[in-house]
C-alpha cells in the first residue's frame, strides 16, 4: 500500500502519477496526517471496475441458483444450442 501526502500530490504530481501507473495500485492520499482520498491510474480503475462487475454477476447468478432457478451443464447448453440452430 502506497501512501502520499496531499502536499506531495500537489507539488510533485508527475511522480505520484508515474507511481500509480507503475504499480497499478491505488495510492492513498493523506491530509493533515489522516486518510483523505485515493489516487489511481485510469487503467487500474477500469480493471478494478471490471472485476467488481464480474463479481456482482457471479453473485447474482449464485443467488438465482440458491432461489431454485434452473442450472445447466456445459453439455446441456451445447445440446440446447445444437437443437436451436438445427431447427432454425
C-alpha positions as MATLAB code, in Angstrom:
seq = 'XXXXXXXXXXXXXXXXXXXXXXXXXXXXXXXXXXXXXXXXXXXXXXXXXXXXXXXXXXXXXXXXXXXXXXXXXXXXXXXXXXXXXXXX';
ca = [
       0.000    0.000    0.000;
       1.410    3.358   -1.071;
       0.661    6.470    0.980;
       1.452   10.017   -0.079;
       0.525   13.374    1.394;
      -1.709   15.840   -0.393;
       1.289   18.171   -0.457;
       3.276   15.598   -2.426;
       0.390   15.196   -4.865;
       0.106   18.970   -5.278;
       3.844   19.683   -5.562;
       5.026   16.553   -7.384;
       2.050   15.269   -9.375;
       4.190   13.615  -12.071;
       5.996   11.390   -9.564;
       2.719   10.290   -7.956;
       1.156    9.720  -11.369;
       4.143    7.661  -12.546;
       3.985    5.603   -9.348;
       0.283    4.930   -9.913;
       0.956    3.748  -13.472;
       3.956    1.613  -12.489;
       2.312   -0.150   -9.549;
      -1.246   -0.314  -10.980;
      -2.407    0.046   -7.366;
      -4.270    2.783   -5.524;
      -2.236    5.426   -3.728;
      -3.760    6.686   -0.511;
      -3.581   10.469   -0.126;
      -3.445   11.956    3.355;
      -4.425   15.412    4.505;
      -3.130   16.598    7.869;
      -1.976   13.037    8.593;
      -5.409   11.497    8.044;
      -6.680    9.488    5.073;
      -8.447   11.778    2.645;
      -8.587   10.330   -0.887;
      -7.351    7.614   -3.216;
      -5.439    8.236   -6.439;
      -5.065    5.624   -9.169;
      -4.416    5.341  -12.878;
      -7.380    5.128  -15.232;
      -6.276    1.645  -16.371;
      -6.156    0.383  -12.787;
      -9.560    1.917  -12.077;
     -11.143    0.360  -15.183;
      -9.656   -3.064  -14.371;
     -10.968   -2.773  -10.819;
     -14.435   -1.891  -12.148;
     -14.410   -4.927  -14.471;
     -13.522   -7.216  -11.566;
     -16.282   -5.734   -9.406;
     -18.856   -6.081  -12.217;
     -17.813   -9.688  -12.760;
     -18.098  -10.449   -9.045;
     -21.562   -8.859   -8.976;
     -22.680  -11.020  -11.926;
     -21.359  -14.176  -10.265;
     -23.079  -13.255   -7.003;
     -26.362  -12.605   -8.821;
     -26.104  -15.990  -10.567;
     -25.409  -17.693   -7.251;
     -28.452  -16.055   -5.643;
     -30.564  -17.228   -8.583;
     -29.255  -20.764   -8.162;
     -29.983  -20.711   -4.433;
     -33.526  -19.467   -5.161;
     -34.241  -22.509   -7.286;
     -33.564  -21.160  -10.775;
     -32.595  -23.965  -13.158;
     -28.911  -24.591  -13.796;
     -27.331  -26.119  -16.880;
     -24.123  -28.003  -17.501;
     -21.906  -27.220  -20.468;
     -23.215  -30.341  -22.182;
     -26.829  -29.209  -21.619;
     -26.140  -25.805  -23.159;
     -24.347  -27.332  -26.149;
     -27.284  -29.663  -26.766;
     -29.793  -26.790  -26.487;
     -27.771  -24.635  -28.893;
     -27.347  -27.501  -31.344;
     -31.097  -28.147  -31.278;
     -31.890  -24.462  -31.685;
     -29.633  -23.984  -34.695;
     -30.625  -27.295  -36.273;
     -34.295  -26.282  -36.155;
     -33.697  -22.686  -37.278;
];
